[in-house]
């Protein structure tokens, strides 16, 4: 049994940048890339859906991941932009409440690096979960249910998840049909939420490192393959 405080945060928009949930296309990452320091009263404001218009998220476009997120929407909507800065975000209304795009994370707790996660007493006391693996399983089931309901209510057409090494958890999170997963060059995996028309796409991670989507050319190629296989 998890703590009431953790359940309230996990089954909410906490851990997400937000944007417009009515957007046809969402982007889903794993979690925020900062070290978790506990839950405090200030965190309660993030129960509700935020956006890049919120002062807390001002300048978010400068982050590596968010640059690639901008590349994705730019390629998907054929905006033909070249410079991705605050002016671009404002003009295109990227991740604004009534604009284009919604950005979420499958997991609410931030980690700088997943390869060095230590599930210590701090995490146990906050969640009442004994291990990182228990945490992942709980979030896949319960936080996943929360966001699947929002996707259904919002008539979301496509959710693009980043990180193929976590594709199974992404597909479980959104309760996808594993029997209908298709693979494109082992770079893109596509399925759909059960009993839904919402498509779930898992791509390589958005970053500058080798093996990631690290150039505008790779992003354009990824978007092209998605459009060839998904009509929305």
DOFI-614707 format. One record per residue (C-alpha): residue number from 0; x, y, z. Coordinates in steps of 0.2 Angstrom, whole numbers, plus 5000, padded with zeros to 4 digits. Example, Ala and Ser with C-alpha at 12.3 -4.5 7.8 and 13.67 -1.06 7.14 Angstrom:
residues 2
pos: 0; x: 5062; y: 4978; z: 5039 $
pos: 1; x: 5068; y: 4995; z: 5036 $
//
This chain:
residues 232
pos: 0; x: 5000; y: 5000; z: 5000 $
pos: 1; x: 5008; y: 5016; z: 4995 $
pos: 2; x: 5007; y: 5032; z: 5005 $
pos: 3; x: 4992; y: 5044; z: 5002 $
pos: 4; x: 5003; y: 5058; z: 4998 $
pos: 5; x: 5013; y: 5048; z: 4984 $
pos: 6; x: 4997; y: 5041; z: 4977 $
pos: 7; x: 4990; y: 5059; z: 4975 $
pos: 8; x: 5005; y: 5065; z: 4967 $
pos: 9; x: 5008; y: 5050; z: 4955 $
pos: 10; x: 4990; y: 5049; z: 4949 $
pos: 11; x: 4990; y: 5067; z: 4944 $
pos: 12; x: 5000; y: 5079; z: 4932 $
pos: 13; x: 5015; y: 5079; z: 4944 $
pos: 14; x: 5031; y: 5076; z: 4935 $
pos: 15; x: 5025; y: 5083; z: 4918 $
pos: 16; x: 5028; y: 5099; z: 4909 $
pos: 17; x: 5010; y: 5099; z: 4902 $
pos: 18; x: 5003; y: 5109; z: 4888 $
pos: 19; x: 4987; y: 5106; z: 4879 $
pos: 20; x: 4980; y: 5089; z: 4883 $
pos: 21; x: 4968; y: 5091; z: 4868 $
pos: 22; x: 4982; y: 5091; z: 4856 $
pos: 23; x: 4982; y: 5076; z: 4844 $
pos: 24; x: 5000; y: 5072; z: 4848 $
pos: 25; x: 5008; y: 5070; z: 4865 $
pos: 26; x: 5026; y: 5067; z: 4869 $
pos: 27; x: 5030; y: 5055; z: 4884 $
pos: 28; x: 5047; y: 5053; z: 4892 $
pos: 29; x: 5052; y: 5043; z: 4907 $
pos: 30; x: 5054; y: 5056; z: 4921 $
pos: 31; x: 5062; y: 5073; z: 4924 $
pos: 32; x: 5081; y: 5073; z: 4924 $
pos: 33; x: 5084; y: 5080; z: 4941 $
pos: 34; x: 5088; y: 5072; z: 4958 $
pos: 35; x: 5072; y: 5070; z: 4969 $
pos: 36; x: 5073; y: 5079; z: 4986 $
pos: 37; x: 5057; y: 5074; z: 4993 $
pos: 38; x: 5039; y: 5080; z: 4992 $
pos: 39; x: 5034; y: 5097; z: 5000 $
pos: 40; x: 5019; y: 5108; z: 5000 $
pos: 41; x: 5025; y: 5118; z: 4984 $
pos: 42; x: 5023; y: 5102; z: 4974 $
pos: 43; x: 5005; y: 5102; z: 4976 $
pos: 44; x: 5003; y: 5115; z: 4963 $
pos: 45; x: 5008; y: 5103; z: 4950 $
pos: 46; x: 4994; y: 5091; z: 4953 $
pos: 47; x: 4985; y: 5101; z: 4939 $
pos: 48; x: 4990; y: 5102; z: 4921 $
pos: 49; x: 5004; y: 5116; z: 4919 $
pos: 50; x: 5012; y: 5122; z: 4903 $
pos: 51; x: 5027; y: 5131; z: 4896 $
pos: 52; x: 5018; y: 5147; z: 4900 $
pos: 53; x: 5020; y: 5144; z: 4918 $
pos: 54; x: 5035; y: 5154; z: 4925 $
pos: 55; x: 5042; y: 5138; z: 4932 $
pos: 56; x: 5045; y: 5132; z: 4914 $
pos: 57; x: 5051; y: 5148; z: 4906 $
pos: 58; x: 5066; y: 5144; z: 4896 $
pos: 59; x: 5063; y: 5125; z: 4895 $
pos: 60; x: 5066; y: 5125; z: 4877 $
pos: 61; x: 5085; y: 5127; z: 4880 $
pos: 62; x: 5086; y: 5109; z: 4887 $
pos: 63; x: 5093; y: 5096; z: 4876 $
pos: 64; x: 5077; y: 5085; z: 4876 $
pos: 65; x: 5066; y: 5099; z: 4873 $
pos: 66; x: 5076; y: 5105; z: 4858 $
pos: 67; x: 5072; y: 5088; z: 4851 $
pos: 68; x: 5054; y: 5089; z: 4856 $
pos: 69; x: 5053; y: 5106; z: 4846 $
pos: 70; x: 5062; y: 5097; z: 4831 $
pos: 71; x: 5048; y: 5084; z: 4832 $
pos: 72; x: 5033; y: 5095; z: 4831 $
pos: 73; x: 5042; y: 5106; z: 4818 $
pos: 74; x: 5044; y: 5091; z: 4807 $
pos: 75; x: 5027; y: 5084; z: 4811 $
pos: 76; x: 5018; y: 5099; z: 4807 $
pos: 77; x: 5029; y: 5105; z: 4792 $
pos: 78; x: 5033; y: 5122; z: 4801 $
pos: 79; x: 5050; y: 5123; z: 4792 $
pos: 80; x: 5058; y: 5132; z: 4806 $
pos: 81; x: 5077; y: 5133; z: 4810 $
pos: 82; x: 5079; y: 5142; z: 4826 $
pos: 83; x: 5071; y: 5134; z: 4842 $
pos: 84; x: 5071; y: 5147; z: 4856 $
pos: 85; x: 5058; y: 5156; z: 4867 $
pos: 86; x: 5052; y: 5166; z: 4853 $
pos: 87; x: 5048; y: 5151; z: 4843 $
pos: 88; x: 5039; y: 5143; z: 4858 $
pos: 89; x: 5028; y: 5159; z: 4860 $
pos: 90; x: 5024; y: 5161; z: 4842 $
pos: 91; x: 5020; y: 5143; z: 4839 $
pos: 92; x: 5011; y: 5141; z: 4856 $
pos: 93; x: 5021; y: 5126; z: 4859 $
pos: 94; x: 5016; y: 5117; z: 4875 $
pos: 95; x: 5004; y: 5131; z: 4879 $
pos: 96; x: 4987; y: 5128; z: 4887 $
pos: 97; x: 4978; y: 5131; z: 4871 $
pos: 98; x: 4992; y: 5128; z: 4859 $
pos: 99; x: 5001; y: 5113; z: 4851 $
pos: 100; x: 5008; y: 5098; z: 4860 $
pos: 101; x: 5007; y: 5090; z: 4877 $
pos: 102; x: 5022; y: 5083; z: 4886 $
pos: 103; x: 5021; y: 5070; z: 4900 $
pos: 104; x: 5032; y: 5058; z: 4909 $
pos: 105; x: 5028; y: 5040; z: 4914 $
pos: 106; x: 5036; y: 5042; z: 4931 $
pos: 107; x: 5034; y: 5056; z: 4943 $
pos: 108; x: 5050; y: 5055; z: 4953 $
pos: 109; x: 5065; y: 5063; z: 4944 $
pos: 110; x: 5082; y: 5055; z: 4943 $
pos: 111; x: 5098; y: 5062; z: 4935 $
pos: 112; x: 5103; y: 5045; z: 4929 $
pos: 113; x: 5093; y: 5029; z: 4930 $
pos: 114; x: 5109; y: 5018; z: 4929 $
pos: 115; x: 5114; y: 5024; z: 4946 $
pos: 116; x: 5097; y: 5024; z: 4955 $
pos: 117; x: 5098; y: 5020; z: 4974 $
pos: 118; x: 5082; y: 5016; z: 4982 $
pos: 119; x: 5086; y: 5022; z: 4999 $
pos: 120; x: 5075; y: 5026; z: 5015 $
pos: 121; x: 5070; y: 5043; z: 5008 $
pos: 122; x: 5061; y: 5035; z: 4993 $
pos: 123; x: 5054; y: 5021; z: 5004 $
pos: 124; x: 5047; y: 5034; z: 5017 $
pos: 125; x: 5039; y: 5044; z: 5003 $
pos: 126; x: 5031; y: 5030; z: 4993 $
pos: 127; x: 5030; y: 5015; z: 5005 $
pos: 128; x: 5038; y: 5005; z: 4991 $
pos: 129; x: 5053; y: 4994; z: 4995 $
pos: 130; x: 5062; y: 4995; z: 4978 $
pos: 131; x: 5064; y: 5004; z: 4962 $
pos: 132; x: 5056; y: 4989; z: 4953 $
pos: 133; x: 5041; y: 4990; z: 4964 $
pos: 134; x: 5039; y: 5008; z: 4961 $
pos: 135; x: 5040; y: 5006; z: 4942 $
pos: 136; x: 5027; y: 4992; z: 4942 $
pos: 137; x: 5015; y: 5002; z: 4953 $
pos: 138; x: 5017; y: 5018; z: 4942 $
pos: 139; x: 5015; y: 5007; z: 4926 $
pos: 140; x: 4998; y: 5001; z: 4933 $
pos: 141; x: 4991; y: 5016; z: 4942 $
pos: 142; x: 4999; y: 5031; z: 4934 $
pos: 143; x: 4996; y: 5023; z: 4918 $
pos: 144; x: 4977; y: 5021; z: 4921 $
pos: 145; x: 4976; y: 5039; z: 4926 $
pos: 146; x: 4984; y: 5045; z: 4909 $
pos: 147; x: 4975; y: 5032; z: 4899 $
pos: 148; x: 4958; y: 5040; z: 4905 $
pos: 149; x: 4964; y: 5057; z: 4900 $
pos: 150; x: 4970; y: 5051; z: 4883 $
pos: 151; x: 4953; y: 5043; z: 4880 $
pos: 152; x: 4943; y: 5059; z: 4886 $
pos: 153; x: 4954; y: 5070; z: 4876 $
pos: 154; x: 4953; y: 5059; z: 4860 $
pos: 155; x: 4972; y: 5059; z: 4859 $
pos: 156; x: 4977; y: 5052; z: 4842 $
pos: 157; x: 4995; y: 5048; z: 4845 $
pos: 158; x: 5007; y: 5047; z: 4860 $
pos: 159; x: 5026; y: 5047; z: 4855 $
pos: 160; x: 5036; y: 5039; z: 4869 $
pos: 161; x: 5055; y: 5041; z: 4869 $
pos: 162; x: 5067; y: 5027; z: 4873 $
pos: 163; x: 5066; y: 5010; z: 4865 $
pos: 164; x: 5075; y: 5002; z: 4879 $
pos: 165; x: 5059; y: 5005; z: 4889 $
pos: 166; x: 5047; y: 5001; z: 4876 $
pos: 167; x: 5039; y: 4986; z: 4886 $
pos: 168; x: 5035; y: 4998; z: 4900 $
pos: 169; x: 5028; y: 5011; z: 4889 $
pos: 170; x: 5017; y: 4999; z: 4880 $
pos: 171; x: 5011; y: 4992; z: 4897 $
pos: 172; x: 5009; y: 5009; z: 4904 $
pos: 173; x: 4997; y: 5013; z: 4890 $
pos: 174; x: 4989; y: 4996; z: 4890 $
pos: 175; x: 4994; y: 4992; z: 4872 $
pos: 176; x: 4991; y: 4976; z: 4862 $
pos: 177; x: 5008; y: 4967; z: 4862 $
pos: 178; x: 5002; y: 4956; z: 4848 $
pos: 179; x: 5000; y: 4970; z: 4836 $
pos: 180; x: 5016; y: 4979; z: 4839 $
pos: 181; x: 5025; y: 4983; z: 4823 $
pos: 182; x: 5044; y: 4987; z: 4821 $
pos: 183; x: 5052; y: 4999; z: 4809 $
pos: 184; x: 5070; y: 4995; z: 4807 $
pos: 185; x: 5071; y: 4992; z: 4826 $
pos: 186; x: 5071; y: 5011; z: 4828 $
pos: 187; x: 5052; y: 5014; z: 4830 $
pos: 188; x: 5039; y: 5003; z: 4837 $
pos: 189; x: 5020; y: 5005; z: 4835 $
pos: 190; x: 5005; y: 4998; z: 4844 $
pos: 191; x: 4988; y: 5005; z: 4850 $
pos: 192; x: 4979; y: 5007; z: 4866 $
pos: 193; x: 4967; y: 4992; z: 4868 $
pos: 194; x: 4949; y: 4996; z: 4863 $
pos: 195; x: 4955; y: 5013; z: 4857 $
pos: 196; x: 4961; y: 5021; z: 4841 $
pos: 197; x: 4975; y: 5030; z: 4850 $
pos: 198; x: 4992; y: 5025; z: 4843 $
pos: 199; x: 5007; y: 5023; z: 4854 $
pos: 200; x: 5024; y: 5025; z: 4846 $
pos: 201; x: 5041; y: 5022; z: 4854 $
pos: 202; x: 5056; y: 5030; z: 4846 $
pos: 203; x: 5074; y: 5032; z: 4851 $
pos: 204; x: 5078; y: 5044; z: 4865 $
pos: 205; x: 5079; y: 5063; z: 4861 $
pos: 206; x: 5097; y: 5067; z: 4865 $
pos: 207; x: 5114; y: 5072; z: 4858 $
pos: 208; x: 5122; y: 5055; z: 4861 $
pos: 209; x: 5125; y: 5041; z: 4849 $
pos: 210; x: 5111; y: 5030; z: 4847 $
pos: 211; x: 5098; y: 5044; z: 4850 $
pos: 212; x: 5089; y: 5055; z: 4839 $
pos: 213; x: 5103; y: 5068; z: 4839 $
pos: 214; x: 5101; y: 5078; z: 4823 $
pos: 215; x: 5087; y: 5086; z: 4813 $
pos: 216; x: 5089; y: 5074; z: 4799 $
pos: 217; x: 5086; y: 5059; z: 4810 $
pos: 218; x: 5071; y: 5068; z: 4817 $
pos: 219; x: 5064; y: 5071; z: 4800 $
pos: 220; x: 5067; y: 5053; z: 4795 $
pos: 221; x: 5058; y: 5047; z: 4811 $
pos: 222; x: 5043; y: 5058; z: 4808 $
pos: 223; x: 5042; y: 5052; z: 4790 $
pos: 224; x: 5042; y: 5034; z: 4795 $
pos: 225; x: 5028; y: 5038; z: 4808 $
pos: 226; x: 5018; y: 5047; z: 4795 $
pos: 227; x: 5020; y: 5033; z: 4783 $
pos: 228; x: 5013; y: 5020; z: 4795 $
pos: 229; x: 5000; y: 5031; z: 4805 $
pos: 230; x: 4986; y: 5041; z: 4797 $
pos: 231; x: 4978; y: 5053; z: 4810 $
//
